[in-house]
């Protein structure tokens, strides 16, 4: 029967069969099972250090007489009767709780709850950290041995191969968890935890495993330059993420900002929602008040768990699309231009959805955004996202040369130049970056318009109010033009014939971005004292409130002129790159 089952696995997914045969050896399986059993024994016995013995104090948690003696001490302290306080303390120190007054049922319930919660935390760390390490390490080994290219030539689909990796490589980790699963279920049942909550926890863990494992495979494919350091870097990053988010989940209750989306990727908030004693938060989980575009997600377990799983599912699907691109062709970009538009739109939807939460009875969008760090988080996230997309989507010289040289052939096949610039992976990325900026700007524009509508009810100074909104709009277009200038500079550098063009592009953009503001601050020219100069920096928002609308508009015209000159040079370079070698030779170039 076992042989038939293995044959069926091989027929359904040969890659999974290959991984299982290489790992499920008798010695490895025995070590995994023994480790799991030993861990269960340690966790089970650890809390017995607090087992109520013969000298169990009258004021300890599980003594039924605790409340009575506590009331007597409270009364004595209220009356400031020092002799009675001393007498009671002396009696409590010399006498112990009778065995028939110990609440054994409560002790065993708490003992089982401790076991359940301990394994809930252990499962997350074991599966995510150890599983991530094994997957990245397996890809690194396959790369070194040259077998990864052999797998790429396999007739199996990318989904089949990657699924085989996800299920097979961490198989021993799965075995450790599965061996401990009966005790975990029994502990949850004995602690009177609802079975639906336990199943919800398992669903979240499975969803987070699929997401992190997919991300680990993608990291392993795109980080070949790190060589043998890849597994430690990837698993260390996951471990750091879990520790940091655990601290955040146990300390910070505010989910009324765009950072709530990032907290969806850690399992601690929803685990604390299901089992409130995990972090000993007695006021309830902050997820209970969570909203998404004012929709009350946290009102019941179905919406909370369902939204987490939906987020994991959508993000994992996106990662798998990137995996398919990178697996067959290691030189391909992580995502295409078309996929990048979806990524930017989805991220804006999620960030703004968690920013717009209404914790008051009055709908006030201005106060909703201004009283938290939502705008700062959104701006920083978008800045990082845009620069990442510039680095990923901007093609190098040879790619642009091939595109420009054979574009006429593509045009003759009824494919327009604009369609190429928007979707083709070989064309310059400037139009794509402009589309990204447009998608990012739409929510900001809507916010400015909505605040204008809301403020007409209580703003007596209509003229000043309109000028402020004009300044906000001008600041928005200033930021857009500045990002387009950076994207154009990066593309121009990538078209050069010099070696290490990527290094020079990153260094140049970094210098243009950060050196001017640092120099201005160092020489004492702050945005308040010299707002005009700051309008030409990477952070024009700092000088908006100190500048006139006319000055901001003139700064925008100047940036637009610079952008036009740079794009004229870019167009010229693309045309030169697309010339045939014979034509360039005859022209003396």
N, C-alpha and C positions, 0 to 999 in steps of 0.2 A: 504493500500500500504506500509506503514511504517513497519507494522508487517511482511509482506512478505519479505521486504528488510532485516529486522533483522534476519528472519529465514534463508535467503540465506547466510547471514554472518555466522550464527551459523553452517550451513551445510559445508561451505567452510573452516572455521577456528574457531572451538569452543573456543580456547584460546582467540582469538580476541573478540568474543562475551562476554566472561567472563570479560575481562578487560573493555570493553565499558559499560557494565551494571553496573559495580562497580563505574564508574567515571562520566558518562553522566547523573547525576541527575539534576533536574530542577534548584536547587539553585546553584550548581557548574557551570552549563552552563550559567546562568544569570550573575554570578560574572565574568566569563571569557569574555563574550561579553561586559559587562559594562566596564571592565578594558581596553579592546581593544578600545572601542569607546572614553573613556576618554583620553587614550594615543594619539589617532588620533587628538582629539581636542587640546590637549596641544601642540603637534608638529606643527599643522596647525597655531595656534595663536602665537607661540613663536617668529617667525621671524617678526611678525607685530610690534615688538619693533623698527624696522628700517623702518617703513612705512613712505614714504616721505610726510611730513605735510606742513603746511604753512611756516615754518621756515627751509625749506630744503636748505642746503648750496649750493652755486654756484659751489663749488669744489667737491661735493660728487659724488658718482659713477654714479648715474642715471640722473644727470643733463646734458642736451645736451650742455650747455654753458661751461661745465667743461674744455674741450680741448682748447677753445679759451682763457679763463682766465689763463689756465696753460701755454699756449705759451707766453702770455704777461709777466707772472711772470718769466718764463725762460729767456726771452730776457732781462728783467730788472736785473736779477742776473748776466747774462753774461756781461752786460754793467756796472755792479757794481753801478747802479743808485739807491742809497739808498732812495732818495725822492720819486722816482717812485714806489719802492718796498713798502714803507710805505703807499703810496696813494692807491695802489692796495689792500694791505692787509686790510686797513681801509674800502675800498669800499666793499670788499668781506664779511667782518664781519658785515656790516650794511645792506647789501642787500641779498635777498634770491632768490632762483631759482623760476621763474614763473611756475605756474602749467602746462601751455601748453608746457613748455620746459623739463618736466620730461618724461623720456622714460619709460612709464608704461608697455609697452610690454616686455622690457628687465627685468624690476623689477619682473613682474609676472612669467616670465620664470625662473629667478633665484630662486624665491620663491618656485616654484614647484620642481625645481631641489634640493633645500635644503630639502624639504619634502621627496623626493624620496631617496636621499642619507642617510638621517637620518633613515628612515625605513629600508634601506638596512643594516645598521650597527645594528639596534635594532633587526632585524630578526635573524641575525647570533648569537648575544649574547643570545637572548631569547631561540632560538631553541637548541643551543649546550649546554649552561650552565644549563638552567632549565631542559631540556630534559634529560641530563646526570644525574642530581641529582635525578630526579623522577625514572629513570630506576634502578639505583643502590639502592636507598631507597626501591623500590618495592621488589627487590631480597632479601634485608636484612630483610624486614618484612616477606616475605614468608619463609625465613630460620628460623626466630625466632618462627613463628607460626607452623612450621612443614609441611606447605602445599606444600613447594617446592618438598619434597620427594613424595608427592601424585601426583604432576604434572609429576614427572619423571616416575611414573608408568603408566601414561596415554598411550593409544595405538597410540596417535598422533605422527607424526614424529618430530624429533628435529627441523627441518626447520619450520614446521607449528607452533610449540609452540613458538619458538624464534621470528618468524615474528609477531605472535599475540602480543607478548610483545612489540616489536618495534613500532607497529602501535597503540596499545591500551593504553599503560601506559602514553605516552605523549599526549594523545588525547586532553586534555584541552589546552595544549600549541599550538597544531595544530589549535584549534578553535580560539585562540587569533590571530594567524597569518592570518588565512583565513578571519577573519572579517576585518582585516586591508588591505587585498590584493587588493580590488577594489580601494581604495584611492591610494595605491602604484602604481598600473597600470595607473590610471588616472594622477597621478603626473608625471610619466615617459613620458606618451604621451604628456602632456602639456609642459614638458621641452624639447621636441623634441629629446628624446632618442629613438633610433631605437628599434623596438619591438623584433628583433632578439637578441639584446644585453640583453634585459630584460629577455627573455627566457633562454639565456645562463647563466645569473646570477641565475635564479631559478634552473637550472640543477646543477650548482656548489653547491648551498645550499643543495639541496636534496642529492647529492652525499656525501657531508661532514657530513650531519646528519646521513646517513646510516653508514658511517665509524665510527663516534664518538659514536653512539648509540651501534653499535656492540662491539666496544672496551669497552664501559661502562658495557655491560652485561658480557663480559669476565672478566673485573676487579672485578665485583660483585661476580662472581663465584670463583675466585682464591684468594680473599682477605677476606675470612671469619674471619680471626684472628683479623681484625681491628674492628669487631663488629659494633656498631652504628656510628663509625667515618667514615665508608666507603663512604656514600654519600657526605659528606663535603670534604673528601680527593679527590674523583674523580672529582666532579664539580669544586673544587678549582684548581685542576691541569689544567682542561680545560680552566678556566677563566684566569689563569696565562699564559697559552700557547697563548690564543687569544690576551691578552694585549701585551705580549712580541713580538709576530709576527707582531702585528699592528705597534709597534714602529720600528721594523726592516724594515717592508715594506715601512714605511714613511721616513726612514732615510738612509738606505743602499741600494744602487743601484746595487752593485756587485753580480751578480748571476753566476759568472765564477768560481764556486767551487762546491764541493760535497754537501755543505750545501743547495744548491738549491733544492735538493730532499726533505729535511725536510720542506722547505718553500712551497712545493706543498700541504702539508697537511693543511695549513691555507688558508682561502678563501680570504685574503686581497689582495694578489698580483694580483690574477686574477680579483677581483672586481675593483681594481685600473686600471687594464688593460682595463676593459670594460667601466669604468666611471672615466676618468683621474682627475676629480675635487674632487674625494673622499679625497685625501691627498694633494690637491693643488700642484701636481707635474706637472709643465708646460712643462718639457722637455720630457714628455711621460713616460710610464711605462717601467721599466727595462726588463719586459718580452718580449718586442719587439726584444731584441737582444739575447734571450735565445736560446741555442743550446743543442742538445743531440747527442753525438758522431758526432759533426760537422753538424748535420742536423738542419736546421733553423726552430725550432718549433714556435718561436714567430712572424713569418712573417704574420700570419693571425689568425683570431678569431677561425676558425674551428680547427686548429691544437692545439692552446693553450687550448681551452676548452676540446677538445677531449683527449688530453694528461692528463689533470687533472682528467677527469672522468675515463680514463683507469687506472690511478694510484689508485684512490679511489676504483675502481671495483676490481682490483687484490688484494689490501690489505684487503678489506672487505671480499673477498672470503677466503683469508687465515685465517682471524679472525674467520669466520664462521666454518671453519674446526676445529679450536681449540675449539670453543664453543660446537660443537657436541661431541667432546671427553670428555670435562669437564662436560657437562650437565648430561649425563646418569651416569657417573662414576666420582664423585668428587675427588677420589683418583688418577685418571689418570694424567699423565703429560700433560702439555699444548699442546705440539706437539710431534709427533713421530720422530724417527731418520730420516726416509725417508722425512718427511716434513721439518725437519731442514736443510737438504741438499738444498732443493729448496729455503728455506728462505735465506740461506747464499749466494747462487748463484744470487738470485734476487737482494739482497741488494748490492752486488758487481757490478752488471750490472748498477744499478741506480746511485750508488756513482761515479763510473768511467765515466759513460755516461755524467754526468753534469760537471765532472772535465775536460774532453777533449772538450773544446770549443775553437774555433779559432776566435779570435777577430782581427787578423792581416791577411794580404794577404799572408805572408810566413808561411808555415807549419813548426813550430819549437816546437816539443813536450817538449824538455827540458825547454825552456823558459815558455811554456804554464803552466807547473806544478810548476816550481820553483818560479814564480812570484806571487803565491797566497798560501793560507793556505790549499790547497786541500789535500796534503799528511798528514798533521797533523790531519785534520778532519777525513780522512779515517782511519788512525791508531787508533785514539781514539774510533771511532765508532766500529771498528773491535774488539778492546780490550774489550769494554763493551759487545758486542755481544757474543764473545767467552766465557767470564766468565758467562754470563747468560745461555748459552747453557750447560756449564759444570754443573751449579747448577741444571738445569732442567733435563738433560738426565742422570746424574750419579745416578744409582740405589742404594738403601740402602741394608743393610746386608741380610735381609730376602728375598728380591727380587732376589739378586744374588745367595743366597743359593738355592732357588727354581729352578732357571735356571740351575745352575751347577749340581744339584742332578738329574734332569730329562733330562739333555742334551743328554744322551745316547739314550733315547727313541726317542728324536727328530732327532738324527743322523740316527737312524734306519729307519726313515721315509723319507730318502733321503734329509735331510736338513743339509747342511754343517755347520761346526763351524764358518767359516768366514761369511757365510750368516747371522748367528745368531748375530755375533759381529757387523755386518754392519746395520742390520735392527731390530733385536729383542730389545724390550724395557726393557727386564729383564737382558740383558747381560751388562757387564761393558762398559762404554762409550768411552774408550780410542781410539778405532779404528774409531769411529764416529768423535771424535775431530780431529784425524789425517786427515780424509777426509775433514772436515771443513777447516783446515789449508791449505790443498792442494788447495781447491777452492779459498781461499783468496789469496794464493801465486801466482796463475796463472797470474792475471793482473799485479802484481808487477814484475814478471819474464818477461812478455811481454814488460813492460815499460823499464826494464833494457836493453833488447835486442834491442828494437826500438831506444833508445837513443844511443846505440853503433853504429847502422847503420847510424843514422843521423849525428853523430859526426865524422865519417870517412871523411866527406867532408871538415871539417875545423879544425881538430885536428892534428897538426904536430907531437905530441909525442905519437906515437902508443903504445909504451911499457907502459908508465905511464897510458895511458887511459885504457888499458886492465887490469892493476893492480887495478885501481879504480873500474872497473866493477866486478872484482873478489872479492874485499872487500865488494861490495854491495850484491853479491850473498851469501857470507859467513855470512854477517849480517842477511840476510833473513833466512838462515837455523839456525842461532843462536836463532832467535826469535821463530822459529817453535819448536825447541828442548826445549826451556824454557817453552813454553806453554804446551807442552806434559808432562813436569816434573810437572807443576802445576796440570794438569788434573789427573795425576797418584797419586799425593799426596792426592788430594781431594777424589779420589776413595778409596784409602787405609784407610783414616779416616772414610769414610762412611761404611766400612766393620767392624769397631770395634764394640764391644759390649757395649761400654759406652753410656749413655744417651746424648741427645742433640748433636748428631753427626753432624748435619748440622751447628750448631753454631760453633763447633770446626773446621769444615772444612773451613768455611768462615773466621774465625779468623786466622787460620794457613796460609791460602793462602794470606790473607791481610798482615800478618806480613812478610812472605817470600818475597812478592812483594815490599812493600814500606819501611820496616825498613832498609834494607841494603843501598839503595840510600840515605835515610835520614841521616843515621849514617855517611856514607862517606862524605856527604856534610858538616855535623856538625863538623867533625874532620879535615876538610880542604883538603880531598883527592878528588879533582875534577877530572872529566873525562879527562881534558887536562893534568894534572900532573901525574895521575895514571890510564892510559887507560886500563891496563891489568885487574885490579880488576873490573872495570866497565863492562868488557865483560861478567862477570858472573852474572850481575845484571839483573833486569827486563828491563832496558833500554840500551841494548848494542849499539844502534845506536849512543848514545852520544859519545862513545869512538872510533867509527869506523875511523874517519878521523885522529885520533892521533895514530892508531895502525898499525902494519905491517900485511900483509896478512898471514904470517906464524903464528904470534901470535893469530890471529883470528881463524885460522884453528885448532891450539892446544886447544883453548878454546872450540871449537865445539866438538873436540874429548873428552875432559873432560866432557862436558855436556852429550854427547852420552853415556859415561860410567855410569854416574849417572842415566840416564834414563833407561839403561839396568838393572842395579841393582834394581831400583824401580819396574820395570815390572817383574823381576824375583820374587820379594817379592809379588807383586800383584797376579801373577799366582799361587804361593804357597798358598796364602790366599784363593783364589777362590776354589782351589782343596780341601782345608781343610773344607771350608764352604759347599762344595757339598757332603762331606762324609755323609753316613747315621749315625744316632744316635748310632746304634748298633756297627758299625765299629769303630766309634770314642771312644766308651766306652771300647771296647776290646783293642784298641791301647793305652789306658791310657790317652786319651785326654778328 
